[in-house]
């Protein structure tokens, strides 16, 4: 008996007496009916490759291994993809590119043994779940809008309750009570629940992760109607924003950011105009810069810059904040010319629109000065940095009495953090002078003026 997921429905059909009955099922609850349960895993990689080469003899061992990896050794997909490739002249590399974009009726071929295409099978499975286990169906759809692979349970539980109710077209219990839906999907072998050491000390972090096969993830996501898709994406973004520790400079939070970053692309966060979601983008860029994840940070920064220029406009304050984070990542990657062009655009606009002591303008000018130094244009860099130093002197030192003498510990703390840009600028001037001095022994030494109290010479 194949595909017998409900023991009650076929109980009276199982023969009695001597002999054995073989039942295949996704439901692990069969062991409650005095039946020996044997888990059937996916193929191992050697089995997958051997099966593919038997099904599609034109495949080399390397090509069969690549295809096995792409479908994660799932036997049904191995059969249907190999059948498609065997009748096609398309290269494996081109076919894998098709699979990454979309899996549908045009990218698989059914066999006489099993006439349902993989996407059709999962569309039918999702419809059955909606009818019989609506909460489990909703959870499965929610998981399909996070990134494939392991999904922290706390991300799913962070989806706003009102959005879940709208998605379910009916009342939904608190997400923290979704244990029943998780267990239902586990019993049907649709998801796997793993426990790992918690990445934080938060009480809400249980260290539990949901895992969904990548191709199942894709099939379920594609089966969601277009009118519902946007709602699921918005709900996912809100959950990710809620999971943001909001402290990217705190190394104790980096493990949490390491879990957030892979989710950003799947949720398409850079197309959101919600302030909390945009703040999540800033914090992830800050984390990637500090953690040294420059290539991934540059990719996210470039994607966000392209989208936000159209979404917000090139003169929006949040766009300038984005260029600041993106510029630091480009500069750290050695992309000095790209950074200089971008920083100059922000600098020229802010110089026209803001005062000479506006902190956003000063930040843009400071970035441009760093670009000029990195490009070896030391005279220009030094000239701009000296102007910046004088501006920071006016902004920070001449007003320090308002900050340093503010009553209470918090006032002193704020005053200290307002001096940080000036301290960083001192360091930058020293670097310009040091580099320039190495080039010309006759370059005069520059002594920094007093900035806060009594400063030692630079």
C-alpha positions as CSV (number, residue, x, y, z in Angstrom):
1,X,0.0,0.0,0.0
2,X,1.7,3.2,-1.2
3,X,1.2,6.6,0.2
4,X,-1.1,5.6,3.1
5,X,-0.8,8.6,5.3
6,X,-4.0,8.0,7.3
7,X,-3.9,4.7,9.3
8,X,-7.6,4.9,10.1
9,X,-8.7,5.0,6.5
10,X,-7.1,1.7,5.5
11,X,-7.2,-0.2,8.8
12,X,-9.9,-2.5,7.6
13,X,-8.0,-3.2,4.3
14,X,-4.9,-4.6,5.9
15,X,-4.9,-8.4,5.7
16,X,-4.5,-10.5,8.8
17,X,-2.8,-13.9,9.1
18,X,0.7,-15.0,8.1
19,X,2.9,-12.9,5.8
20,X,3.8,-9.3,5.7
21,X,2.1,-6.1,4.4
22,X,4.4,-3.3,3.1
23,X,3.1,0.2,3.6
24,X,4.8,3.4,2.5
25,X,3.7,6.6,4.2
26,X,4.9,10.1,5.2
27,X,3.1,9.7,8.5
28,X,5.4,8.6,11.3
29,X,2.4,7.8,13.6
30,X,2.0,4.3,12.1
31,X,4.2,3.1,15.0
32,X,1.2,3.6,17.3
33,X,-0.6,0.8,15.4
34,X,1.7,-2.0,16.4
35,X,3.5,-1.7,13.1
36,X,7.3,-1.8,12.7
37,X,8.5,1.6,11.4
38,X,11.5,1.8,9.2
39,X,12.7,5.3,8.1
40,X,13.6,5.5,4.4
41,X,16.1,8.3,3.9
42,X,17.1,10.0,0.7
43,X,19.9,8.4,-1.4
44,X,23.4,9.0,-0.4
45,X,25.5,10.8,-3.0
46,X,27.0,7.7,-4.5
47,X,23.6,6.1,-4.9
48,X,22.2,9.3,-6.4
49,X,25.0,9.5,-9.0
50,X,24.7,5.9,-9.9
51,X,21.0,6.2,-10.3
52,X,21.3,9.3,-12.5
53,X,23.9,7.8,-14.8
54,X,21.7,4.7,-15.2
55,X,18.6,6.9,-16.0
56,X,20.6,9.3,-18.2
57,X,23.7,7.6,-19.6
58,X,25.0,10.8,-21.2
59,X,25.8,12.3,-17.8
60,X,29.4,12.1,-16.6
61,X,30.2,11.3,-12.9
62,X,30.9,15.0,-12.2
63,X,27.6,16.1,-13.8
64,X,25.6,13.4,-12.0
65,X,27.1,14.6,-8.7
66,X,26.3,18.2,-9.4
67,X,22.7,17.4,-10.2
68,X,22.4,15.2,-7.1
69,X,23.6,18.1,-5.0
70,X,21.2,20.5,-6.6
71,X,18.1,18.3,-5.8
72,X,19.6,17.2,-2.5
73,X,19.4,13.5,-3.4
74,X,15.6,13.3,-3.4
75,X,14.7,10.2,-5.4
76,X,11.6,11.4,-7.1
77,X,13.4,14.6,-8.4
78,X,16.4,12.5,-9.4
79,X,14.2,10.4,-11.6
80,X,12.2,13.3,-13.1
81,X,15.2,15.5,-13.8
82,X,17.3,12.7,-15.2
83,X,14.4,11.8,-17.5
84,X,14.2,15.4,-18.7
85,X,18.0,15.6,-19.4
86,X,18.1,12.3,-21.2
87,X,15.7,13.6,-23.8
88,X,17.4,17.0,-24.1
89,X,20.6,18.4,-25.5
90,X,20.8,21.1,-22.8
91,X,23.9,21.0,-20.8
92,X,23.8,20.2,-17.1
93,X,25.0,23.7,-16.2
94,X,22.2,25.3,-18.2
95,X,19.7,22.9,-16.7
96,X,20.8,23.6,-13.1
97,X,20.4,27.4,-13.9
98,X,16.8,26.6,-14.9
99,X,16.2,24.7,-11.7
100,X,17.5,27.5,-9.5
101,X,15.1,29.9,-11.0
102,X,12.0,27.7,-11.0
103,X,10.9,24.1,-11.0
104,X,7.7,23.4,-13.0
105,X,6.2,21.1,-15.5
106,X,8.8,22.3,-18.1
107,X,11.8,21.3,-16.1
108,X,10.9,17.7,-15.2
109,X,9.7,14.6,-17.0
110,X,7.4,12.1,-15.4
111,X,7.7,8.3,-15.8
112,X,5.1,5.7,-16.3
113,X,5.9,4.4,-12.7
114,X,4.8,7.8,-11.2
115,X,2.8,10.0,-13.5
116,X,2.7,13.1,-11.2
117,X,5.3,15.8,-11.7
118,X,7.1,17.0,-8.5
119,X,5.5,20.5,-8.5
120,X,2.0,19.0,-9.1
121,X,2.5,16.6,-6.3
122,X,3.3,19.3,-3.8
123,X,0.5,21.6,-5.0
124,X,-1.9,18.7,-4.3
125,X,-0.2,18.0,-0.9
126,X,-0.6,21.7,0.0
127,X,-4.3,21.7,-0.9
128,X,-4.9,18.6,1.2
129,X,-3.1,20.2,4.1
130,X,-5.3,23.3,3.8
131,X,-8.4,21.1,4.0
132,X,-7.4,18.8,6.8
133,X,-4.6,20.6,8.8
134,X,-5.0,24.4,8.1
135,X,-2.5,25.5,10.8
136,X,0.1,23.1,9.5
137,X,-0.5,24.3,5.9
138,X,-0.1,27.9,7.1
139,X,3.2,27.1,8.9
140,X,4.5,25.3,5.8
141,X,3.7,28.4,3.6
142,X,5.4,30.7,6.1
143,X,8.5,28.5,6.1
144,X,8.6,28.7,2.3
145,X,9.1,32.5,2.5
146,X,12.2,32.2,4.6
147,X,15.5,31.1,3.0
148,X,15.9,27.4,2.2
149,X,17.8,25.4,4.9
150,X,17.5,25.8,8.6
151,X,15.0,28.4,9.9
152,X,15.2,29.5,13.6
153,X,11.8,28.8,15.2
154,X,12.0,32.2,16.8
155,X,11.9,33.8,13.4
156,X,8.6,32.1,12.6
157,X,7.2,33.0,16.0
158,X,8.1,36.6,15.4
159,X,5.5,37.1,12.7
160,X,2.8,39.6,13.9
161,X,-0.3,37.8,15.0
162,X,-2.6,40.2,13.0
163,X,-0.7,39.3,9.8
164,X,-1.1,35.6,10.5
165,X,-4.8,36.0,11.0
166,X,-5.1,37.8,7.7
167,X,-3.1,35.1,5.9
168,X,-5.1,32.3,7.4
169,X,-8.4,34.1,6.7
170,X,-9.5,33.2,10.2
171,X,-8.4,33.4,13.8
172,X,-4.9,32.1,14.6
173,X,-3.5,31.3,18.0
174,X,-0.3,32.9,19.3
175,X,2.6,31.8,17.2
176,X,4.4,30.6,20.3
177,X,1.8,27.8,20.5
178,X,2.6,26.5,17.1
179,X,4.0,23.3,18.5
180,X,1.0,21.3,17.3
181,X,1.5,22.5,13.7
182,X,5.2,21.8,13.8
183,X,4.6,18.2,15.1
184,X,2.0,17.6,12.4
185,X,4.5,18.6,9.7
186,X,7.1,16.4,11.4
187,X,4.8,13.4,11.5
188,X,4.2,13.9,7.7
189,X,8.0,14.0,7.2
190,X,7.6,17.4,5.5
191,X,9.9,19.3,7.9
192,X,12.6,18.3,10.4
193,X,13.1,19.9,13.8
194,X,16.6,20.2,15.1
195,X,18.0,21.5,18.4
196,X,21.3,23.4,18.7
197,X,23.0,25.5,21.3
198,X,21.3,28.8,21.6
199,X,23.1,31.8,19.9
200,X,21.9,34.2,22.6
201,X,20.8,34.4,26.2
202,X,17.3,35.5,25.4
203,X,14.6,33.5,27.0
204,X,12.7,33.3,23.7
205,X,15.6,31.6,21.9
206,X,14.9,27.9,22.3
207,X,17.7,26.8,20.0
208,X,15.2,25.0,17.7
209,X,15.4,25.1,13.9
210,X,13.0,23.9,11.2
211,X,14.5,22.3,8.1
212,X,12.7,22.1,4.8
213,X,14.1,20.4,1.7
214,X,15.2,23.1,-0.8
215,X,13.1,21.8,-3.7
216,X,10.0,21.3,-1.5
217,X,10.6,24.9,-0.3
218,X,10.6,26.1,-3.9
219,X,7.5,24.0,-4.9
220,X,5.4,25.2,-1.9
221,X,6.4,28.9,-2.5
222,X,5.5,28.6,-6.2
223,X,2.1,27.1,-5.3
224,X,1.1,30.2,-3.3
225,X,-1.2,32.4,-5.3
226,X,0.2,35.8,-6.4
227,X,-2.4,37.8,-4.4
228,X,-1.2,36.0,-1.2
229,X,2.5,36.1,-2.0
230,X,3.0,39.7,-1.1
231,X,1.4,39.3,2.3
232,X,3.7,36.4,3.2
233,X,6.7,38.4,2.1
234,X,5.7,41.4,4.2
235,X,5.0,39.1,7.2
236,X,8.5,37.5,6.8
237,X,10.2,41.0,6.7
238,X,8.4,42.0,9.9
239,X,9.6,38.9,11.6
240,X,13.2,39.5,10.5
241,X,13.0,43.1,11.7
242,X,11.7,41.9,15.0
243,X,14.6,39.5,15.3
244,X,17.2,42.3,14.8
245,X,19.3,42.6,18.0
246,X,19.9,46.3,16.9
247,X,23.4,46.1,18.2
248,X,25.7,45.2,15.2
249,X,28.8,46.6,17.0
250,X,28.3,44.1,19.9
251,X,30.3,41.0,19.0
252,X,28.1,39.0,21.3
253,X,25.2,39.5,18.8
254,X,27.2,38.5,15.7
255,X,25.9,34.9,15.8
256,X,22.4,36.3,15.6
257,X,23.3,38.5,12.7
258,X,24.9,35.6,11.0
259,X,21.5,33.9,11.0
260,X,19.7,37.0,9.8
261,X,21.9,37.8,6.8
262,X,21.1,34.7,4.7
263,X,17.4,35.5,5.1
264,X,17.5,39.0,3.6
265,X,17.6,38.0,-0.1
266,X,14.7,35.5,0.1
267,X,12.5,38.1,1.8
268,X,13.6,40.8,-0.7
269,X,14.1,43.3,2.2
270,X,15.6,46.0,0.0
271,X,12.3,46.6,-1.7
272,X,10.6,47.4,1.6
273,X,9.9,51.1,2.6
274,X,9.2,50.2,6.2
275,X,11.6,52.0,8.5
276,X,12.2,49.0,10.8
277,X,13.1,46.8,7.8
278,X,15.4,49.5,6.4
279,X,17.1,49.8,9.8
280,X,17.6,46.0,9.6
281,X,19.5,46.5,6.3
282,X,21.7,49.2,7.9
283,X,22.5,47.0,10.9
284,X,23.3,44.0,8.7
285,X,25.7,46.1,6.6
286,X,27.3,47.4,9.7
287,X,27.8,43.8,11.0
288,X,29.2,42.6,7.7
289,X,31.7,45.5,7.7
290,X,32.9,44.9,11.2
291,X,32.9,41.1,10.8
292,X,35.0,41.3,7.6
293,X,32.2,39.8,5.3
294,X,33.1,42.3,2.6
295,X,31.9,40.5,-0.6
296,X,28.5,39.7,0.8
297,X,28.2,43.2,2.2
298,X,29.1,44.8,-1.1
299,X,26.5,42.6,-2.9
300,X,23.8,43.6,-0.4
301,X,24.9,47.3,-0.5
302,X,24.8,47.4,-4.3
303,X,21.4,45.7,-4.5
304,X,20.0,48.1,-1.9
305,X,21.5,51.1,-3.6
306,X,19.9,50.3,-6.9
307,X,16.5,49.6,-5.3
308,X,16.5,52.5,-2.9
309,X,17.5,55.1,-5.5
310,X,14.2,54.2,-7.3
311,X,12.2,53.7,-4.1
312,X,13.4,56.7,-2.0
313,X,15.2,58.9,-4.5
314,X,18.9,59.7,-4.5
315,X,18.5,62.6,-2.1
316,X,16.6,60.9,0.7
317,X,18.4,60.9,4.2
318,X,18.1,57.1,4.4
319,X,19.7,56.8,1.0
320,X,22.7,58.9,2.2
321,X,23.0,56.6,5.2
322,X,23.0,53.6,2.9
323,X,25.8,55.1,0.8
324,X,27.8,55.6,4.0
325,X,27.6,51.9,4.9
326,X,28.0,50.7,1.3
327,X,31.0,53.1,0.9
328,X,32.8,51.6,3.9
329,X,32.4,48.1,2.5
330,X,33.6,49.1,-1.0
331,X,36.6,50.9,0.6
332,X,37.5,47.9,2.7
333,X,37.3,45.8,-0.5
334,X,39.7,48.2,-2.3
335,X,37.1,49.6,-4.7
336,X,38.4,53.1,-4.2
337,X,37.3,54.6,-7.5
338,X,33.7,53.4,-7.1
339,X,33.6,54.7,-3.5
340,X,35.0,58.1,-4.5
341,X,32.4,58.5,-7.2
342,X,29.5,57.6,-4.9
343,X,30.8,59.7,-2.0
344,X,31.4,62.7,-4.2
345,X,27.8,62.6,-5.3
346,X,26.5,62.6,-1.7
347,X,29.1,65.3,-0.7
348,X,28.2,67.7,-3.5
349,X,24.5,67.4,-2.8
350,X,24.8,67.8,1.0
351,X,27.2,70.8,0.5
352,X,24.5,72.6,-1.5
353,X,21.6,71.6,0.9
354,X,23.2,71.6,4.4
355,X,25.3,73.8,6.5
356,X,29.0,73.4,6.8
357,X,28.5,72.0,10.4
358,X,25.8,69.5,9.5
359,X,26.9,66.1,10.8
360,X,25.6,64.2,7.8
361,X,27.5,66.5,5.5
362,X,30.6,66.2,7.6
363,X,30.3,62.4,7.5
364,X,30.0,62.4,3.7
365,X,33.0,64.8,3.4
366,X,35.0,62.6,5.7
367,X,34.3,59.6,3.6
368,X,35.4,61.5,0.4
369,X,38.6,62.5,2.1
370,X,39.4,58.9,2.9
371,X,38.7,58.0,-0.7
372,X,41.1,60.6,-1.9
373,X,43.8,59.4,0.5
374,X,43.3,55.8,-0.6
375,X,43.6,56.8,-4.2
376,X,47.0,58.5,-3.4
377,X,45.7,62.0,-4.0
378,X,47.2,63.2,-0.7
379,X,47.2,67.0,-1.3
380,X,43.5,67.0,-1.9
381,X,42.9,64.6,1.0
382,X,44.9,66.7,3.4
383,X,43.2,70.0,2.3
384,X,39.8,68.5,2.8
385,X,40.7,66.9,6.1
386,X,42.0,70.1,7.5
387,X,38.8,71.8,6.6
388,X,36.9,69.0,8.3
389,X,39.0,69.2,11.4
390,X,38.2,72.9,11.8
391,X,34.5,72.1,11.3
392,X,34.5,69.3,13.9
393,X,36.4,71.7,16.2
394,X,33.6,74.2,16.0
395,X,30.8,71.6,16.3
396,X,32.3,69.5,19.1
397,X,34.8,71.6,21.1
398,X,33.1,75.1,21.1
399,X,29.8,73.5,22.2
400,X,31.4,71.0,24.6
401,X,30.3,73.0,27.6
402,X,26.7,72.1,26.7
403,X,27.6,68.4,26.6
404,X,30.4,67.7,28.9
405,X,28.9,69.6,31.8
406,X,25.4,68.2,31.3
407,X,24.2,67.0,34.7
408,X,24.3,63.2,35.2
409,X,26.1,60.3,33.9
410,X,24.1,60.0,30.7
411,X,25.1,63.6,29.7
412,X,28.8,62.8,30.0
413,X,28.2,59.6,28.0
414,X,26.5,61.5,25.2
415,X,29.3,64.0,25.2
416,X,31.9,61.3,24.8
417,X,30.2,59.7,21.8
418,X,29.8,63.1,20.1
419,X,33.6,63.4,20.3
420,X,34.2,60.1,18.5
421,X,34.0,61.6,14.9
422,X,36.6,64.2,15.9
423,X,38.9,61.6,17.4
424,X,38.6,59.5,14.3
425,X,39.3,62.5,12.2
426,X,42.6,63.1,14.1
427,X,43.6,59.6,13.3
428,X,42.7,60.2,9.6
429,X,44.8,63.4,9.5
430,X,47.8,61.5,11.0
431,X,47.4,58.8,8.3
432,X,47.4,61.4,5.5
433,X,50.4,63.1,6.9
434,X,52.3,59.9,7.6
435,X,51.7,58.6,4.1
436,X,52.5,62.0,2.5
437,X,55.7,62.3,4.6
438,X,56.9,58.9,3.4
439,X,56.6,60.2,-0.1
440,X,58.4,63.6,0.6
441,X,60.9,64.1,3.3
442,X,60.5,67.8,3.0
443,X,56.8,67.7,3.9
444,X,56.3,69.8,7.0
445,X,55.0,68.3,10.2
446,X,51.5,69.3,11.3
447,X,50.7,69.7,14.9
448,X,47.0,69.2,15.8
449,X,45.3,72.0,17.6
450,X,43.8,71.3,21.1
451,X,40.5,69.6,20.6
452,X,39.2,68.5,24.0
453,X,41.0,69.9,27.0
454,X,44.8,69.6,26.5
455,X,45.6,67.4,23.5
456,X,49.0,65.9,22.8
457,X,50.4,66.9,19.4
458,X,49.2,64.6,16.6
